[in-house]
Amino acid sequence: MKIATFAAGCFWGVELQFSKLPGVVTTAVGYMGGDNTHPTYQDVCRGDTNHAEVVQLAFNPEVISYEALLKAFWAVHNPTTLNRQGPDVGTQYRSAIFYHDDEQKTLAELSKTQLDNSGVLPDKIVTKIVPAETFWSAEEYHQKYLEKRGMGGCGI
C-alpha cells in the first residue's frame, strides 16, 4: 500500500469521491499543513491554524496509479480558485497536493503543468504541491460523513 494526501475544499465530498475508486483501500479526513499540533475542527474553521482540510488515502498501486489519483483530484474540485471551493472560503479550503516521496512530487508537478497548459481551465491553477506533514485525523463524526448519512455530495 501507498499513501496519498489531497486538499480540495470540503473534505466530506472529496473523501466520498476517492472512496469510490477501485484500488483505494482506506480514506480518512483530517488536517495538514498548519502551525499547531492536535488541531480540532473548530480550530481549523476559525482559519487561524493554517491547516487545510485533507483526505488521506491508502491505495494499492497495482490496482490504481498515483497518476489516476491525480486525475481524480483535478476533476473533483476547481484548482483555479484561491482558498475557496464553492461556498466554502478560507485557507482551510485551499487546493494542495501533499506529496509523500519524490516520485509523487514529480508526477504531481507534471500533471499540474500538463493541465495548466492544456487550455481546459479558464484560469491558471493555484494548487500548491508541498511535502506531506503530520496528518491530524479529524474527529470521528467527520469520517465518512456523507456516506453515513446517505448523501451523495458536498457542493463539489
C-alpha positions as CSV (number, residue, x, y, z in Angstrom):
1,M,0.0,0.0,0.0
2,K,1.0,3.6,-0.6
3,I,-0.3,6.8,0.9
4,A,-1.6,9.9,-0.9
5,T,-2.9,13.2,0.6
6,F,-5.0,15.8,-1.1
7,A,-6.7,19.1,-0.1
8,A,-9.6,20.1,-2.4
9,G,-12.1,22.0,-0.3
10,C,-14.7,20.4,2.0
11,F,-13.2,17.1,2.9
12,W,-16.5,15.3,3.1
13,G,-17.2,15.3,-0.6
14,V,-13.6,14.7,-1.6
15,E,-13.4,11.7,0.7
16,L,-16.6,10.2,-0.8
17,Q,-15.3,10.6,-4.3
18,F,-11.9,9.0,-3.6
19,S,-13.5,6.2,-1.6
20,K,-15.4,5.1,-4.8
21,L,-12.2,4.5,-6.8
22,P,-11.1,0.8,-7.3
23,G,-7.8,0.4,-5.6
24,V,-8.4,3.0,-2.9
25,V,-8.3,0.8,0.2
26,T,-9.0,3.3,3.0
27,T,-9.8,7.0,3.3
28,A,-9.6,9.4,6.3
29,V,-10.3,13.0,6.6
30,G,-8.2,15.4,8.7
31,Y,-5.9,18.4,8.7
32,M,-2.4,19.0,7.4
33,G,-0.1,21.9,6.7
34,G,-0.8,24.0,9.7
35,D,1.1,25.6,12.6
36,N,-0.2,23.8,15.7
37,T,-0.5,20.3,17.0
38,H,-3.7,18.4,17.5
39,P,-6.0,20.9,15.7
40,T,-9.7,20.5,16.1
41,Y,-12.4,21.2,13.6
42,Q,-13.3,24.4,15.4
43,D,-9.6,25.5,15.4
44,V,-9.3,24.9,11.7
45,C,-12.7,26.5,10.9
46,R,-11.6,29.7,12.6
47,G,-8.9,29.9,10.0
48,D,-6.1,30.7,12.3
49,T,-4.2,27.4,12.3
50,N,-3.2,27.4,8.6
51,H,-4.3,23.8,8.3
52,A,-6.0,22.5,5.2
53,E,-8.9,20.1,5.3
54,V,-7.4,17.0,3.6
55,V,-8.2,13.5,2.6
56,Q,-5.5,10.9,3.2
57,L,-5.9,7.6,1.5
58,A,-4.1,4.3,1.3
59,F,-4.1,2.8,-2.2
60,N,-2.9,-0.3,-4.0
61,P,-0.6,0.9,-6.8
62,E,-1.2,-2.4,-8.6
63,V,-4.8,-1.5,-8.9
64,I,-4.7,2.3,-9.2
65,S,-1.8,4.5,-10.1
66,Y,-0.9,7.8,-8.5
67,E,-1.5,9.4,-11.9
68,A,-5.1,8.2,-11.8
69,L,-5.5,9.6,-8.3
70,L,-4.2,12.9,-9.6
71,K,-6.7,12.9,-12.5
72,A,-9.5,12.3,-9.9
73,F,-8.1,15.1,-7.7
74,W,-8.2,17.6,-10.6
75,A,-11.7,16.6,-11.5
76,V,-13.2,16.7,-8.0
77,H,-12.6,20.5,-7.4
78,N,-11.7,23.8,-9.0
79,P,-8.0,24.1,-8.7
80,T,-8.0,27.7,-10.0
81,T,-9.7,29.3,-7.1
82,L,-7.5,30.5,-4.2
83,N,-8.7,29.4,-0.8
84,R,-12.2,28.7,-2.0
85,Q,-14.3,25.8,-3.2
86,G,-17.9,26.6,-4.0
87,P,-19.5,28.3,-0.9
88,D,-16.5,27.4,1.3
89,V,-14.0,30.2,1.8
90,G,-10.8,30.2,3.8
91,T,-7.3,28.8,3.7
92,Q,-8.6,25.6,5.2
93,Y,-10.3,25.0,1.8
94,R,-7.2,25.6,-0.3
95,S,-6.2,23.3,-3.1
96,A,-3.0,21.3,-2.3
97,I,-1.2,18.1,-3.1
98,F,0.9,16.9,-0.2
99,Y,3.4,14.5,-1.6
100,H,5.0,11.6,0.3
101,D,8.0,11.0,-1.8
102,D,10.0,12.3,-4.8
103,E,8.0,10.3,-7.3
104,Q,4.7,11.8,-6.1
105,K,6.2,15.3,-6.3
106,T,7.4,14.8,-9.8
107,L,4.2,13.2,-11.0
108,A,2.1,16.0,-9.3
109,E,4.2,18.8,-10.9
110,L,4.0,17.2,-14.3
111,S,0.2,16.7,-14.0
112,K,-0.3,20.3,-12.9
113,T,1.8,21.6,-15.8
114,Q,0.1,19.5,-18.3
115,L,-3.4,20.5,-17.1
116,D,-2.4,24.2,-16.9
117,N,-1.0,24.1,-20.5
118,S,-4.0,22.2,-21.9
119,G,-6.3,25.2,-22.1
120,V,-9.1,23.2,-20.4
121,L,-9.3,25.5,-17.4
122,P,-10.2,29.2,-17.9
123,D,-7.6,30.4,-15.3
124,K,-4.2,29.3,-14.0
125,I,-4.0,26.6,-11.4
126,V,-3.3,27.8,-7.9
127,T,-2.8,24.4,-6.3
128,K,0.3,24.1,-4.1
129,I,2.5,21.0,-4.3
130,V,4.2,20.6,-0.9
131,P,5.8,17.9,1.2
132,A,3.4,16.0,3.4
133,E,3.5,16.9,7.1
134,T,1.8,15.3,10.1
135,F,-1.7,14.1,9.3
136,W,-4.0,15.1,12.1
137,S,-7.2,12.9,11.9
138,A,-10.4,14.8,12.1
139,E,-13.0,14.0,14.8
140,E,-14.8,10.7,14.3
141,Y,-18.1,12.3,13.3
142,H,-16.3,13.7,10.2
143,Q,-15.1,10.3,9.0
144,K,-17.2,9.0,6.1
145,Y,-19.6,11.8,7.0
146,L,-21.7,11.8,3.7
147,E,-21.7,8.0,3.4
148,K,-23.0,7.6,7.0
149,R,-25.9,10.0,6.1
150,G,-26.7,8.5,2.7
151,M,-25.7,11.8,1.0
152,G,-24.0,11.9,-2.4
153,G,-22.1,15.2,-2.5
154,C,-20.8,18.3,-0.8
155,G,-21.2,21.1,-3.4
156,I,-18.2,20.0,-5.5
